[in-house]
Structure formats: C-alpha cells, structure tokens
Amino acid sequence: MKKNNLFLIVSLCLMAASSIGLFLNSLGVFFTPIAESLNEKRGSVALFSTIIIFANASGSILLSRLATNRNYRKIYLGGVIGTLVSLIIMANAQSLVMLYGGSLVLGFSMCTYFMVIITTIINCSFKENVGTITGIVMSFSGLAGALFSPLFASIIRSWGWRMGFYVMAGVAVALCLPGLLAEMKVEREQSEVQKGEKAKFNYLSASVIFCMLMSACYMAIATLPQHFTGLAASRGFSAAIGPLLVSASMIGNIVSKLIAGALADRLGGLKTMAVMFLSNLAGIILLLVSGNTAVSLAGAFLFGAIFANSAVVLSIFCRELFGLDDYRKVYPAVVFAGNVANALTISAIGYIYDYTSSYDPALILTAVLALGGILLAFLASRVQPK
C-alpha cells in the first residue's frame, strides 16, 4: 500500500475515533454527574447529546453539498477550531441553556470529520477492499469508546465533569490534527464520472425511504450504550461496572466492525447485515434477562454489533444498492434520518428511566427496532432495480 494511502487511512481512523468514539460513544458518563451538579433530570441533561447529534445530522447534509476537493481542508480546519471552542463553552456551563449552546456548536463542528464525510472519502479514494478499509477505520470509534469511557469516568470522579470537558477538548484536537496533512477526496475525479445528462434522483423512491427508516432503527438502537452506566446502577451493580459495560460494548463495536468489513467484501452488505443483526439481538436478550455481571458484560459485547450495521454495513449496503454515483446523494439523507432518530432516542431512553425506574422497556424497544431494521433492509433490496 502506498504511504499516502496508509497515512490517509490512519488520519481517517483518528477522525472516527474523535467524532464517533470520543463524542457519541463516551458522552454518556457525563449525564449523571451533570444532572446532580445542576440539579436537573437525566433526560434533560441527555438532551445536550441530542442537540449535538441533530446539529451534526443537519450539518452533514449541508456539507455533502458544499464540500469539494478544493475547499474541504479549510472546512475541516474550521470544524476542529469549532470543536475546541464548543467544549470550552460546555466546560464553563452554569445552566442547561449554556450547555445546550455549546452542544449546538459542537454538533455542527464535528460533522466535518463525522461518518458521512469519512465514508465519502473512503469511497472516493479507494477502489478495492472498500469494506475492509471501512471496517478498520470505523473500528477505531469503538476503540476510542472503550478507552475513553472509563478514562473520562475516572477524570470526572477525581476532578469533576468540567475538567472532563477540558480534557476532551485537548484529546479531540490532537486526534484531528493529522487530518490537516492528509490528501482527502470528497468528490470523484471528473474522468471517472459518466458523461451525459443523468436522470434526476428520486429521494421519495421506496428503496430510499426503506433505507432511511432502516438507518433510523439502527441509529436509535446505538444510543443505548450511553445509558449503560445508569442501567448498571439500576441493577444494583457497583459503580465500576457501568463504565465496564460501555467498554464491553465498544470492544464488541471494534470486533464486529472488523468482521463486518471483511465479510461485506465477500458476502455483500445484506448478508453481513443479517449476521450482525443476530449478534445484536442476542446481546439485547442477555441484557434483558440477566442480573449477573458476567452475563451482562457478554450481552454488552454482543450488543456492540449494532455499531457495525449502523457505521459500516449501512454504507456498503447503500453503495451496492444505488451505485457509487448516487451514493453521495443517498447516504447523507440516510444518515440524516438515522441521526434524527439517534438524537430523539438518547433523551427518550433517559425519560423512560425517569418515569419507569427501569431500563427494561428501552431494551424491549431496541429488540423491536432491530427486527424492523433487518426487515426494511430486505424490502429495500427487493424494490430497488439492480
């Protein structure tokens, strides 16, 4: 492999570690400490994560239309600076309003190095082993989540959640810096694009709608690990078990993404998605029925397969279904639908616990969504012309 390609892959791995691993997979450890400090409900505090995700979803849609090979580096630099500023604002928040404001800035900033742009760069830069490369890159989000969740839980216990945000700002910038030197393509070369007038793409076709709904199911499920700390406490486990459950799900995240990427290159997106669905469903069942620490850890590990479907296989499935030329149009819309569901669900789970004092209803909901997601994938593959 060329040195330039290797450096690009490393840069993308670090971008995924920052945007997905550091923010989406590690913020859950902040919910309870902030709620106690500001004397607010967990659901109200978890709303700051909802705002981050929703702003990120909106920004990703705009970025897919505005970013070009010539201007992306400047956009990326602006995103890194915005990330630093937003986390400093959140660290100094004295109320939910200030916390929400910083979250809004963070969401728009991180879209410049989030999943949509990362997979677009992979698809525009590589022609072979796209599934394997996607799996490797996205697995770093799980690795970051596995490392950072207990790290930030420890920092918060020792120095408070405000210091946690300051440390997070430093880590985020450090992870993003190599990307400033990498050669990233967000558009295909003109010579590769088919010439001639193309038919206008129909965003309201059944296959696109099915894929958007499927993405919503998978991204909604993926919010649950941010509540594993609270789930462990509700089961009477010690304070150290919650972060371990998060780490177990992140280890499952890593392993499943690596397996899914390699499988997708051989079996295709749909069959790989079915394999990951079965693993995720098994994890949900174990978490639902178990009151034992070891079994719960095993369930959290298997639950991590949802991240393979939402971050790796979904991208490959859309590329197979719609072709590379329409992928750049379809995938941002599909991820937008997923991120909206993700943004709503993360707070909804907090409120479910607030009003039922149990996470069992949320676990049952994720099982229903998992079944719905795989059925929608089969429907999309049936109705889309090959």
C-alpha positions as CSV (number, residue, x, y, z in Angstrom):
1,M,0.0,0.0,0.0
2,K,1.3,3.5,-0.9
3,K,2.5,5.6,2.0
4,N,0.0,8.4,1.1
5,N,-2.9,5.9,1.3
6,L,-1.6,4.5,4.6
7,F,-1.4,8.0,6.1
8,L,-4.9,8.7,4.8
9,I,-6.3,5.6,6.5
10,V,-4.6,6.5,9.8
11,S,-6.0,10.0,9.6
12,L,-9.5,8.7,8.9
13,C,-9.1,6.2,11.8
14,L,-8.3,9.1,14.2
15,M,-11.2,11.2,12.8
16,A,-13.6,8.3,13.5
17,A,-12.0,8.0,17.0
18,S,-12.8,11.6,17.7
19,S,-16.2,12.2,16.1
20,I,-17.8,8.9,16.9
21,G,-15.7,7.3,19.7
22,L,-15.0,10.4,21.8
23,F,-18.3,12.2,21.4
24,L,-21.1,9.8,20.5
25,N,-19.7,6.8,22.5
26,S,-18.3,8.4,25.6
27,L,-20.6,11.3,26.5
28,G,-22.9,9.0,28.5
29,V,-20.6,9.1,31.5
30,F,-21.3,12.9,31.8
31,F,-25.1,12.6,32.2
32,T,-25.5,11.7,35.8
33,P,-22.7,13.9,37.2
34,I,-24.0,17.0,35.3
35,A,-27.6,16.2,36.4
36,E,-26.5,16.0,40.0
37,S,-24.4,19.1,39.8
38,L,-27.0,21.3,38.1
39,N,-29.9,19.6,39.9
40,E,-31.7,18.5,36.7
41,K,-33.3,15.3,35.4
42,R,-31.1,12.9,33.5
43,G,-33.4,13.1,30.5
44,S,-33.0,16.9,30.4
45,V,-29.2,16.6,30.7
46,A,-29.1,13.9,28.0
47,L,-30.8,16.4,25.7
48,F,-27.4,18.1,25.1
49,S,-26.3,14.9,23.4
50,T,-29.5,15.0,21.3
51,I,-28.6,18.6,20.2
52,I,-25.1,17.5,19.2
53,I,-26.5,14.7,17.1
54,F,-29.2,16.7,15.5
55,A,-26.9,19.6,14.6
56,N,-24.4,17.1,13.3
57,A,-27.1,15.5,11.1
58,S,-28.1,18.9,9.7
59,G,-24.5,19.9,9.1
60,S,-23.7,16.6,7.3
61,I,-26.5,17.2,4.8
62,L,-25.1,20.7,4.1
63,L,-21.5,19.5,4.0
64,S,-22.3,16.9,1.4
65,R,-23.5,19.6,-1.0
66,L,-20.8,22.3,-0.2
67,A,-17.6,20.3,0.2
68,T,-15.3,19.9,-2.7
69,N,-11.8,18.6,-3.2
70,R,-10.5,22.2,-3.3
71,N,-12.3,23.6,-0.2
72,Y,-12.6,20.7,2.2
73,R,-9.3,21.3,4.0
74,K,-10.4,24.8,5.1
75,I,-13.8,23.4,6.1
76,Y,-12.1,20.7,8.2
77,L,-9.9,23.3,9.9
78,G,-12.9,25.3,10.8
79,G,-14.5,22.2,12.3
80,V,-11.5,21.5,14.5
81,I,-11.5,25.1,15.8
82,G,-15.2,25.0,16.4
83,T,-14.8,21.8,18.4
84,L,-12.3,23.3,20.7
85,V,-14.4,26.4,21.3
86,S,-17.6,24.5,21.9
87,L,-16.1,22.2,24.5
88,I,-14.7,25.1,26.4
89,I,-18.2,26.7,26.5
90,M,-19.6,23.4,27.8
91,A,-17.0,23.1,30.5
92,N,-18.0,26.5,31.8
93,A,-21.8,25.9,31.6
94,Q,-23.7,27.2,34.6
95,S,-27.1,26.2,33.3
96,L,-28.6,23.8,30.7
97,V,-29.0,26.7,28.3
98,M,-25.3,27.3,28.1
99,L,-24.7,23.5,27.9
100,Y,-27.1,23.3,25.0
101,G,-25.5,26.3,23.2
102,G,-22.0,24.6,23.3
103,S,-23.6,21.4,22.2
104,L,-25.1,23.1,19.1
105,V,-21.7,24.4,18.1
106,L,-20.0,21.1,18.7
107,G,-22.6,19.2,16.5
108,F,-22.0,21.5,13.5
109,S,-18.3,21.4,14.0
110,M,-17.9,17.6,14.2
111,C,-19.8,17.0,11.0
112,T,-16.6,18.0,9.2
113,Y,-15.0,14.8,10.3
114,F,-18.0,12.5,11.0
115,M,-19.2,9.3,9.5
116,V,-20.8,10.7,6.3
117,I,-17.6,12.6,5.2
118,I,-15.4,9.7,6.3
119,T,-17.2,7.1,4.2
120,T,-17.4,9.5,1.3
121,I,-13.6,10.0,1.4
122,I,-13.1,6.2,1.5
123,N,-15.4,5.6,-1.4
124,C,-13.8,8.4,-3.5
125,S,-10.2,7.5,-2.6
126,F,-10.2,3.7,-2.8
127,K,-11.5,1.2,-5.4
128,E,-10.6,-2.2,-3.8
129,N,-11.3,-3.6,-0.3
130,V,-13.6,-0.8,0.5
131,G,-15.5,-2.9,3.1
132,T,-12.3,-3.9,4.9
133,I,-11.0,-0.3,4.9
134,T,-14.3,1.0,6.2
135,G,-14.3,-1.7,8.9
136,I,-10.8,-0.8,10.0
137,V,-11.5,2.9,10.1
138,M,-14.8,2.7,11.9
139,S,-13.4,0.2,14.4
140,F,-11.3,3.0,15.8
141,S,-14.5,4.7,17.0
142,G,-15.2,1.6,19.2
143,L,-11.5,1.5,20.3
144,A,-11.8,5.1,21.4
145,G,-15.1,4.5,23.1
146,A,-13.6,1.5,25.0
147,L,-10.6,3.6,26.2
148,F,-12.2,6.9,26.8
149,S,-15.4,5.9,28.6
150,P,-13.6,4.6,31.7
151,L,-10.9,7.3,31.4
152,F,-13.5,10.1,31.5
153,A,-15.5,8.4,34.2
154,S,-12.3,8.4,36.3
155,I,-11.5,12.0,35.5
156,I,-15.0,13.1,36.4
157,R,-14.8,11.2,39.7
158,S,-11.4,12.8,40.6
159,W,-11.7,16.3,39.2
160,G,-15.3,16.8,38.1
161,W,-17.2,16.9,34.8
162,R,-15.9,20.4,33.9
163,M,-12.3,19.1,33.8
164,G,-13.6,16.2,31.8
165,F,-14.8,18.6,29.0
166,Y,-11.4,20.4,29.1
167,V,-9.5,17.1,28.7
168,M,-12.0,16.0,25.9
169,A,-11.2,19.3,24.0
170,G,-7.5,18.5,24.1
171,V,-7.9,14.9,23.0
172,A,-10.3,15.9,20.2
173,V,-7.9,18.4,18.7
174,A,-4.9,16.0,19.0
175,L,-6.9,13.3,17.1
176,C,-7.9,15.6,14.3
177,L,-4.5,17.3,13.6
178,P,-3.1,14.6,11.3
179,G,-6.2,15.0,9.0
180,L,-4.9,18.5,8.2
181,L,-2.0,17.0,6.4
182,A,-3.8,14.1,4.6
183,E,-4.9,14.3,1.0
184,M,-8.7,13.7,1.2
185,K,-11.0,13.4,-1.8
186,V,-14.7,14.2,-1.2
187,E,-15.5,14.1,-4.9
188,R,-14.7,11.5,-7.6
189,E,-12.3,12.6,-10.4
190,Q,-14.1,14.1,-13.4
191,S,-12.7,11.3,-15.6
192,E,-14.4,8.7,-13.5
193,V,-17.9,10.3,-13.7
194,Q,-20.1,9.1,-16.5
195,K,-20.7,11.8,-19.1
196,G,-24.1,12.8,-20.3
197,E,-27.3,14.1,-18.7
198,K,-28.4,12.0,-15.8
199,A,-32.0,11.4,-14.7
200,K,-32.9,13.4,-11.5
201,F,-32.6,11.3,-8.5
202,N,-35.8,10.4,-6.7
203,Y,-35.4,10.8,-2.9
204,L,-39.0,9.6,-2.4
205,S,-38.5,6.2,-4.0
206,A,-39.5,3.2,-1.9
207,S,-35.9,1.9,-1.7
208,V,-34.6,5.3,-0.3
209,I,-37.4,5.6,2.2
210,F,-36.8,2.0,3.4
211,C,-33.1,2.7,3.8
212,M,-33.8,5.9,5.8
213,L,-36.2,4.0,8.1
214,M,-33.7,1.2,8.5
215,S,-31.0,3.7,9.4
216,A,-33.4,5.3,11.9
217,C,-33.9,1.9,13.6
218,Y,-30.1,1.1,13.8
219,M,-29.1,4.6,15.0
220,A,-31.8,4.6,17.6
221,I,-30.5,1.3,19.0
222,A,-27.0,2.6,19.1
223,T,-27.9,5.2,21.7
224,L,-28.4,2.6,24.5
225,P,-24.8,2.1,25.5
226,Q,-24.6,5.7,26.6
227,H,-27.1,4.7,29.3
228,F,-25.2,1.5,30.4
229,T,-23.8,3.4,33.4
230,G,-27.4,4.1,34.6
231,L,-28.5,0.5,33.6
232,A,-25.8,-1.0,35.8
233,A,-26.8,1.2,38.7
234,S,-30.4,0.2,38.3
235,R,-29.4,-3.5,38.5
236,G,-27.5,-2.9,41.8
237,F,-24.1,-3.3,40.3
238,S,-21.1,-1.5,41.7
239,A,-20.1,2.0,40.3
240,A,-17.2,0.5,38.3
241,I,-19.5,-1.9,36.3
242,G,-21.3,0.8,34.3
243,P,-18.2,2.0,32.5
244,L,-17.1,-1.6,32.0
245,L,-20.4,-2.3,30.3
246,V,-19.8,0.6,28.0
247,S,-16.2,-0.6,27.3
248,A,-17.5,-4.2,26.6
249,S,-19.9,-2.8,24.0
250,M,-17.1,-0.7,22.5
251,I,-14.9,-3.9,22.3
252,G,-17.9,-5.6,20.6
253,N,-18.0,-2.5,18.4
254,I,-14.4,-2.9,17.3
255,V,-14.6,-6.7,16.7
256,S,-17.9,-6.6,14.8
257,K,-16.8,-3.8,12.5
258,L,-13.6,-5.6,11.6
259,I,-15.5,-8.8,10.9
260,A,-18.3,-7.0,9.1
261,G,-15.9,-5.1,6.8
262,A,-14.2,-8.3,5.8
263,L,-17.5,-10.2,5.4
264,A,-19.0,-7.5,3.3
265,D,-16.2,-7.7,0.7
266,R,-17.1,-11.4,0.4
267,L,-20.8,-11.8,1.2
268,G,-22.2,-8.4,0.3
269,G,-23.9,-5.9,2.5
270,L,-27.3,-7.6,3.1
271,K,-26.0,-11.0,4.3
272,T,-23.4,-9.3,6.5
273,M,-26.2,-7.1,8.0
274,A,-28.2,-10.2,8.9
275,V,-25.2,-11.7,10.7
276,M,-24.7,-8.5,12.8
277,F,-28.4,-8.4,13.5
278,L,-28.3,-11.8,15.1
279,S,-25.4,-10.9,17.3
280,N,-27.1,-7.6,18.4
281,L,-30.4,-9.4,19.2
282,A,-28.5,-12.0,21.3
283,G,-26.9,-9.1,23.3
284,I,-30.2,-7.4,23.9
285,I,-31.7,-10.6,25.2
286,L,-28.8,-11.2,27.6
287,L,-29.0,-7.7,28.9
288,L,-32.7,-8.0,29.4
289,V,-32.8,-11.3,31.3
290,S,-29.5,-11.1,33.2
291,G,-28.9,-9.8,36.7
292,N,-25.4,-11.3,36.7
293,T,-22.4,-9.1,36.0
294,A,-20.5,-11.6,33.7
295,V,-23.6,-12.3,31.6
296,S,-24.4,-8.6,31.3
297,L,-20.8,-7.9,30.1
298,A,-21.3,-10.7,27.5
299,G,-24.6,-9.1,26.5
300,A,-22.9,-5.7,26.2
301,F,-20.2,-7.2,24.0
302,L,-22.7,-8.8,21.6
303,F,-24.8,-5.6,21.6
304,G,-21.8,-3.8,20.1
305,A,-22.6,-5.4,16.7
306,I,-25.2,-2.7,16.2
307,F,-22.3,-0.3,15.5
308,A,-21.2,-2.5,12.6
309,N,-24.6,-2.2,11.0
310,S,-25.0,1.5,11.6
311,A,-21.5,2.6,10.7
312,V,-20.0,0.1,8.3
313,V,-22.6,-2.2,6.7
314,L,-25.2,0.5,6.1
315,S,-22.6,2.5,4.0
316,I,-21.7,-0.6,2.0
317,F,-25.3,-1.6,1.5
318,C,-26.2,1.8,0.1
319,R,-23.3,1.8,-2.2
320,E,-24.3,-1.7,-3.5
321,L,-27.9,-0.8,-3.8
322,F,-27.7,2.6,-5.5
323,G,-24.2,2.6,-7.1
324,L,-21.3,4.9,-6.5
325,D,-22.6,7.8,-8.5
326,D,-25.8,8.1,-6.5
327,Y,-24.2,7.1,-3.2
328,R,-23.1,10.7,-2.4
329,K,-26.8,11.7,-2.8
330,V,-28.4,8.9,-0.9
331,Y,-26.1,8.2,2.0
332,P,-26.2,11.7,3.6
333,A,-30.0,11.6,3.6
334,V,-30.0,8.0,5.0
335,V,-27.6,9.1,7.8
336,F,-29.6,12.2,8.5
337,A,-32.7,10.1,9.2
338,G,-30.6,7.9,11.4
339,N,-29.1,10.8,13.3
340,V,-32.5,12.4,13.9
341,A,-33.7,9.1,15.4
342,N,-30.5,8.8,17.4
343,A,-30.9,12.4,18.7
344,L,-34.5,11.7,19.8
345,T,-33.9,8.3,21.3
346,I,-31.0,9.2,23.5
347,S,-33.2,11.6,25.5
348,A,-36.2,9.3,25.2
349,I,-34.3,6.5,27.0
350,G,-33.4,8.9,29.8
351,Y,-37.0,9.9,30.2
352,I,-38.2,6.2,30.0
353,Y,-36.0,5.5,33.0
354,D,-37.1,8.7,34.8
355,Y,-40.8,7.7,34.6
356,T,-40.5,3.9,34.9
357,S,-37.4,3.5,37.1
358,S,-36.3,0.7,34.7
359,Y,-34.3,0.2,31.5
360,D,-36.2,-2.9,30.6
361,P,-38.8,-1.0,28.4
362,A,-35.8,0.5,26.5
363,L,-34.3,-2.9,25.9
364,I,-37.5,-4.3,24.6
365,L,-37.8,-1.3,22.3
366,T,-34.3,-1.9,20.9
367,A,-35.2,-5.5,20.1
368,V,-38.3,-4.4,18.2
369,L,-36.2,-1.8,16.3
370,A,-33.6,-4.5,15.4
371,L,-36.2,-6.7,13.9
372,G,-37.7,-3.8,12.0
373,G,-34.2,-2.7,10.7
374,I,-33.4,-6.1,9.1
375,L,-36.9,-6.4,7.5
376,L,-36.5,-3.0,6.0
377,A,-33.1,-3.9,4.5
378,F,-34.7,-6.9,2.8
379,L,-37.5,-4.8,1.5
380,A,-35.1,-2.2,0.1
381,S,-33.1,-4.8,-1.7
382,R,-36.2,-6.2,-3.3
383,V,-37.7,-2.9,-4.6
384,Q,-34.5,-1.3,-5.9
385,P,-33.7,-2.1,-9.5
386,K,-30.3,-3.8,-9.8
